[in-house]
Amino acid sequence: MTDTLQQSDTHQAMPSVKGGVVAYLSIDGAAKAAEFYTKAFGAEIAMIQPLDEKCRTMHAHIYLNGSSIMMSDFYPEHGHPVVAPAAFNLMIPTNNIDADYKRAIDAGCEATMPPQDMFWGDRYGQLKDPFGVTWAMNQGAFSSK
């Protein structure tokens, strides 16, 4: 994959992909989620494909904490039905978990496990965003912010 791939309709250069593994989320309201993540987690929007007549986007790309996260809406008519996010979380390493957790809660995330000192020596917490995605925050040995 190259950073110089072009969009066929608009001929704009695609944004650089950051990170060794990139999460690609299927979300009901991907463009709204991308904007929400800027408020909740300090993400930067790299690009969002234009919305279709049903207010869906086929691709959104954000940068968060030095990595790319990509997402799209569901397209049931193309075999991509709506399903609730499950069996994963996205972890954000941080040097200030209490402030970052509060920012996410103030933006509209639900507290599911407030930050606490854990047996492995780090401070860790979890929350859920309005789109159903579970996020974890970890301050300690894995911090890279």
N, C-alpha and C positions, 0 to 999 in steps of 0.2 A: 504494500500500500504506500502511496506517495502523497506528500503534502500538496502536490500540484494538481490533484484531480479537479476537474472542472464540472460544474453543474451544467447539464445540457440545455436547460431553458434560459438561464440567466448569464451563463459564462462567468460566474463569480468563483473565485478560488475557495475551496472548502477550507475550514479552519484546521489547524494542526491538531492531531490527536495526541493527548498527553497521558502518560501512564503505561505500565506494562500489561495490565488487564483493565479493560474498560467495561463498566456495567452498562447494559442496555436495557432500560426499563420500558415495559408496556404500561401506560398510565391512561386512565380516563381523564383527559384534560392535560396533555403533555405540555402545551405552551403555557398554560396557567401554572403548572407544576414548576417549569423552568423559572418563571418569574417569582414564584413563591420561594424557591431555593435561594434566590439572590437575597431575599429578606431574612430568611430563617438561618442560612448557613454562610452567607457572604459569597455565594457563587457568582460567576460572571457568565453571561450569555455569550456563547461563541457564535451561534446562529440558530434560527428557527425557520423552517420551511413555511411558506404562506399557508394559512388555514384554508381548508376546503369549504364547500357550501354547508357542511354540517359542523363547522368550527373545530375540525380535527387537523392535526398536523402529522405528516408522515415521518418527520424527523426534527428533533431539537437536540442541541449539543451545548452543554455547559462545562465550565471549568470550575472545579471545586477542590480546594486544598492541594493544588498541584496536579490534579488528575482530570481526565475527561469523564463525563457521564453523559450518555446519550439516551434518548427516549422517543417514543412515538405513541400516538393514540391507537386504540383498537380499531380494526377494520373487519367486522364480522362478515361482511359481504365478500371478503377475500380470504376467508378461512382463518381469521385472527380474532376469535371471540373475546368478549370481556371476561376476564378472570381476576379475582382478588389477588394482590401480591401475598405470597406466603413462603415460608421456609427459608428466609434469608434476611439479613440486615446489611446495611451499608455502614461501615465504621469510619469515623472521622477522628484521626489522631489530633490531639490539641494540647497546647500548653496552658490553657485557661478554661478548663471544662465547665466550671461554674458559670462564668460569663457567657460562654458559647451556648450552653444548655439553656440558660435564661433567655438569650436572644431567640432561640428556636421556639421556646414556649410562648414568648411574647408575640412572635410572628403567627402562631396558630397551631403549633405542634402539641400533641397530647403527651404529657409525662407518663411513661409506663414504668420507669425505674430511675428515680432521681440519682444523680451522681453520688457515689459512696466509695470509700476506701475498700479495696478488694483484697482477698487473701493472697493474690499474686503480687501485690505491692503497688498496683496502679489505682487510679481513681477512674471509675467507669459508670456510665449511665446509658439508658435507652429511652427513645421517644418515638412516637408515630406521627407522621405528617398527615394532612387532610386527604391525601390521595391513597392512604393505606400502606405506605412504605415505612418499614421500621428502620430507624437509624440508631447507631450506637456511637458513643463518644468515649474516647480513652485518653487519659492523661497519664503519662509515665514513660515506660521504657520504649514505647512505639511512637512517641511524639516526634513530629517532624515539621510542625507549623512554623 
